[in-house]
Each structure stands twice: as C-alpha cells, then as structure tokens.
Amino acid sequence: MDAHQVSRLTARWIENLSGEDTTVVSGLGVRPLLALLAVLADGPARTELTEAAGGPYDGLLQTPELRMALGLWTSPEVPLQPGVDRLLPPEVRGQLTDQAALDAWVVEQTDGLIKRMPITLNDDVQLVLASALALKTKWALPFNEYPRGERRWLSRADHDLESVRVYDGPTGPLTVVTVVGTGEFDVRLIAGEPGQGRGAVLAAALELGGDGVTGAELLAGASSSRWKRLFSSEKPAPAVEVIESMSPVPTVMLSMPYFEIDAEHDLLEHPEVFGLDSATDKSRGHFPGLSPFPLAVGQAKQAVMARFSATGFEAAAVTAMAMVAGSAPMPGGKALKVSLDQPFGFIAVHRPTGIPVVAGWVNYS
C-alpha cells in the first residue's frame, strides 16, 4: 500500500472539512473501498473512483498492532459476478440480514472500540461493502498523568532530542513531536503558529519532506540561516520554549492533554473528494464487475475513534458503502519545553512505510 496515496486522500478530506473542532478521520479506512469499487465500476464512476483512490487495490496493511478487514453483504436478489472472488473471497462475504449482524461484525473487527456499523440498513439497501481497522500500540516511554483543571493531562521527560523537529511548512513553521511506540507505529503531534487552522496544519504535516530542524539544533540556536526567521531566543518554534532544567542532560519536556475522540463522517457531503459523484446517480447501475444487478451508492459513512493515553494509543475506523436499486527547576542543563495547550494535530503513522492510519485535530480551547 502506497503511503503517498493514503496521505493525499487524507489531506484532501481534511482540507474539505468545515470548522476547527476536534475530529479524526481515517483515509486508510476509505481507500481500499474506493480502489475496489474502481475496479468493479464502469463509465464515469470508474474514472472518478480511480482518481480518488490514486492507484489500484493492493491489499490491506496488516501488522501485529494493526488489524484490517473487509466485509461484503448482499441481499438474495443481488448475484455476484464470478470475478468478485479474486478481490472479495467467500470468507469475507455474507448475506444481508439485519443491523445487529453488521454491528456484531464491527465489534469483532475493532475489538469493541466501535460498536455500530455507520450506515443505516433499510429496505432500499441491497449491498454493503465495509472496511474495518483497529490499531493498538504502547509507548516506548510512557507518560505521567495528572489533573489540570477539568482535564486529564499527560507529561514526560525524554532525552531523545530527535523526537522534536521543526519544518518550514507552506503556511508557516510546524513543530512535530514524534511519540514512539514499542512496535511499528508512532504518533506525530503537530503544532502550527497561532491562527493556523486545522486544514492547513494537518494537510502540511501529511506532506512533509526533508529532515527539518532537530531538537539539538533548537537548543544550539539553529545556526542555519535559512531557518533564522523561525527562531527567537526563548520561543524557537510553535509550542516550544527553551528553559532551564534540573537535568544536566538535554531533555524534551512534553505536556499535552489526554484525548479521546469519536467522530462520524458522511462521505457523500464531499463526493468529489472520494470519487463518488457519478456512483451516486441512481438512474443507472455503475458496478457491472460486482453484480449484473444495477447498483448505485446510497450511503457512504465512516465511524472513527482515537484515544491517546499515558500508556499508549488506540484507534479504530469502520467505513461502509451501502448500495441501493512538574516542579520549579533549578539551574542546570537546557531543555525544550513543548506544551500542547493550543489546538494541535496528530497523525498515527506506520513507521516502516510512512502510511498514516488516522489523522486528527484536538481543539480544547
């Protein structure tokens, strides 16, 4: 699976969401469905879905920490074409019966992180195609948790200065803090300058290239002239301060809120992002590779959650298409203090491939 294709789809989606509220999306959960439907479609629907997917269907990302699954349910009136077996084998297919059966599949595939299939099963629905994913990872370096006002707050001290980098994004500098998991997944926390919105920060973070400025360079004063405009002596980057530390070893002191986000998205609010403009036209069928029965997309939704705690990170998403007819410091070493008490973004990333699993925005202001 191509990281660029998933990042591109995720960025386009986020840029088209209205508002600045806390939310989370999973482009990784959507892309397999778009790529599968593109292969099975014809006419304009095929063209649009192919463009949105960015490439052919190439399987699911599976690791010990990330589980992905596909499911296809059909009514007795909808026969499947023989070629469907090579993409959606019999073991992932079932008969469309009731909402409870769909919900049970969701609970099983997400280990209970999501309870319900996001589409509504009614008499018009003839076929449901869904993906599910569940990610659970533990931090290599856990946080301490403490109350701060009405919220739970997390903090830790990390001697790895490489965990903080600053990038010169298209709309301004971005601070990226990488929280490393014990397996193959990390979570990147992203802060922009005040006034930078959700779409700009996350879209830029999903497309970042280069090495940026390291935490060690921040402490040294960032001698490179091309970065000089980013820095002041006390606040060298968004959400970052240089402070005195009790530790003689250079340290990254990170503080941030615990967060748990649940969101549901209607993909048909942005059909152009997902290549679903033509596929929703009920005046004709669009998927002859799937069934000789004429089918059009009637619902397309995603339920998604993310939880960042002191010990680890959990995320899950179900995407479905329904077809119808600390203490005061003493002088000592220097430390980078990163305080995410402003709106910030997060991206859970598969370290070996760079594929983003979920991306979201935390706005508790």
N, C-alpha and C positions, 0 to 999 in steps of 0.2 A: 504494500500500500504506500502511495506516494505522499510524503509529508506536505509538499507544496500544494497539492490538490486539496487536501483537507484544510490546510491553513487558509488558502484562498477562499474556499467556500465559507469557512467560519468568519473570516474578516468581512466578506460581503454581507453576511447575515447580520453581524453586529452593527455594521455601518447603517443598515436599513432599519434597525430597531429605534423606535422613538423613545425620548425621555432619557433620564440619567439614573433611574432607580437601580437598586440591587437586582441582579439577574444572573443567569448562567445558561449557556447553550452548549450543544454538542454537535459540531459539524461532522465528527467521526460517526455519530449515530445516524446521520441523514445520508451521507454519501453512498454507502453500499446500496441503499434503496434506489437512489437516483441512477446509479450505474447499472443496476439490474433492470430497472424499468426501461432504460435507454436501449438495452439490447433487445428487449421484448416489444418495443414500440415501433411504429412506422410513421411516416409523414412528418409534419412539423413537430409533433410531440417528441419524436426520436431526436431530431436536431436540437431542440431546446434542452432536453434532458442530458444529452451527450455534452453539450457546452457547460451546463451547470455542474455535472459530475467531474469534468476536467480530464476524464480518461476512462478506460474500460473497467469493468468489475474485476478486481484482483484479489478477492477473498477477504477474510476478516483478520484483524490483528488479535492474536491470542498469546498471552504470556501467563506465568503463574499468578500475577496480580490482576490481570485484566481478562475478563471473560466476555466474549461477544457471541451473539446468537442471532439467527434469522428464524422467522416463523411465517408460514403461509396457510391461511384457512380459506376454504371455498365452500360455497353452498352447493347442494347436489345439482343445481341447474347449470353450473359452470364447469364444463370439462376442461382439463388442461391439455395443452399441446405436448406431444411426446418429448420435444426438446427441452421442456422445463426441467426434466430430471437432472440434466448436467449442471444446472445452476442452483436448483432448489430440490434436493433429493427427497425421496419419500419420508425419511426420518424427521424432516423439519416441517412436514405438512400435516394438516388435519382438516376435519370437517367443521364448518362454521355452525356452531350450535347456539351458545348464549354468551352474555357478557362475563359471567362467572368463570367460564373456561378460559377466556382470554386473560382475565385478571389473574387467574392461577398461574398461567404461563409467565406473566410479568413478575410475580412474586418469586417464582422459582429461578428465573434467569437473572434477576437483580439481587438475589439473596435477601429479599424483603425490603430493600432500600426504596423501591417504588411499589405501590400497592395496586395500581389500576392501569389498564390499557387506556391511553389518552383519547382514542376515538370512541364514539358512541355507536353501539350496534343497534341498528333499527331495521325495519323491513326492507329498506332500499339497498342495504349493503349486501353485495354478492361475494365480495372477496376482501380479505385483509392481509396485507403484507407488512411485516413489522421487523424491526431490529431491536436488540437489547444489548446493553453493555453495563458492566459493573466493575469498578476499579477500587481496590483497597490496598493501600500502602502504608508502611510505618516509617517514621522519620529516623534517619541515622543519628540525629541529635535531637532528642525531644525538647519540648518547651516546658516552662513552668507556667501554671495557670493561677490567676488571682482576680479578685473582683475589682472593677473600676467603674464606679457609678452603677448603672443598671446592667452593665455588660460584663461578660467574662473576657478577660484579657490574657494574652499569651506573651511570654518573653523568654529570651535565651541569649547566651553569650557564645559566640562562635569564633574560633581563632583562624578560620579559613577566610582570608580576605578576598579570595577568588569568588566567593559566593555573592559579592556585590559588584555590579558593573553598571556603568552609565553609558548610554548610547545617545547619539545625536539623531533623534527621530525627525521625520518630515515636518512636524509641528512643534518641535522643541525637545529638550533633553528628557530622557526616560531613565529612571532608576529601576534596575531589575535585580531582585534578590532571589537567588535560587535556593529553595529548601530541598535538600537532597533526601530521597527515600532510600530504604535499605535494599531495594531491588532495582528495577529498571525504570522507575518513574520518579520524576521530580515535579515540584510545583514552583512556578515562577510568579513572583509578586511584583507588580509593576506600578510605579508612581510617576505621574507627569507633573508638570508645573501647574499651579493653581489656575483654574479656568480651562484646562484641557479636559474635554469631555470623554465619556465612556467610549464612544465610537472611535475617536481619534487615537486614544491611548491603546486600546486593545488591537485595533487594526494595525497600528505601527508595530506593536510588540509581536504580532503574529508573523510579520515580515522582516524582522530584524536580521541584519547580517553583520559580519565583522566581529572583532573582539571587544570593542568598546574600551572604556577606561576602567581599569581594575580598582578594587578597594585599596590595594597598596599604592596605586598612583594617586588616589584621592588623598590619602594620608600624607603623601610626599608633596602634595600641592599641584599635581597634574602639570608637569613641566611642558608637555607638548602644546605648542602654540595653537594648534587647530582646535583644542578643547578649552582654551583660555576663557572664552566667553561664558562657559558653563559655571565657572567657579568663583566663589568668594571664600575668604579665609575660614569663616565659621559655618557656612551652609553651602557646601560644594556642589550639591545636586538635589533634585527634588526629594523631600522627606529625609534628607541626610544631614547630619551635623557632625563636626569633628569635636570631640570632647576629651577631657582628662579622664583617665581610667585608673582603677585600683590595680589592674593587672599590668605587669611590665611587658606582657606580650600583646602586640597589636590585636585588636578584637573588633568583631562586628556585634553590636548590641541591638538586637531586633525586638521590637514590640509591636503588637498588632492585635486586633480583635479576633476572638474565636468567631467563626461564622458557619452558619448552616442555612443553605438556600434551597428553596423548592420553587420551580417555575414550570409553567406550561405555555407552549407556543403553538399558534395556529400558522402553519407554513403557508396556507393559502392567503394570508394577509400580505405576503410578499412573493407571489407566484413567479415573478421574473427572476428572483434570486435562485430558486430551486428548479427552474425549467418546467414549471407546471402550468403555464398559461394555456397552451393548446390541450394538454392532457385533461383539463377540467371541462372541456367542451362536451356536453352530454348529447349533442346532436349526432355524434358518431362514436364508434369504438376506436381506440388508439393502440391496443396491445395485442395484435394478432399472434405474436410469438408466445403469448401467455395462454390465450384461450380463443377459440373461434367465437365465443360469446362476446358481443360488443361491450367493452368496458371503458369507463372514464373515472378519473379520480374525483371522489365526492368529499373526502375528508383527508387532511394531512396534518398530523399534530405530533408534538414531542412533549413528553413529561421528563424533567431532568432535575437532579439534585446534586449538591456538593456540600461536603462537610470538612472543615479544616479545624482540627483539634490539637491539643498539646502533644498527642502521641502519633498522629498520622492524618491521612487524607482519604476520604471516601467520595466516590461519585458514581452516579448511575444515570442512564438515559434510556427511554423507550420511545422509539419513533415509529409511527404507524401510518400507513396509507390505506384508507377504506375506499373500495371501488364500488360504484353504483352502476341496472341498467344504471524596682530596685532601691538602694540607699545612697546617700550623698557620697560622691567619690573623693578619694584622697589623691593628691598629685602623684603621678606615676607615668605609665605609658599612655599612648594615644589610643582612642577607639573611635570607630564610626558608629554613631547612634542613628539607627533607622527607625523612625516612628511612623507607622502607618495609621495615623489618626486623621487622615484625609481620605476621600474616596480613592480606591485603588483597584487595579485589575489583577486577575490571576489566570494562569494557564497551566493545566496539568499536562506534562509532556513525557512521551516515551523517549528516554534518553538515547537509545541506540539509533532510532530513526528520525527523531525530531517531530513525530506525529503528535498534534495536540488532541487530547481526549475530550476535555471540556475547557471552555474559556468563560470567564465571568467578571462581574463588577460588584464590588462591595461599597455601598454608599450608606453609611450610618450617620451622616451629617444632618 
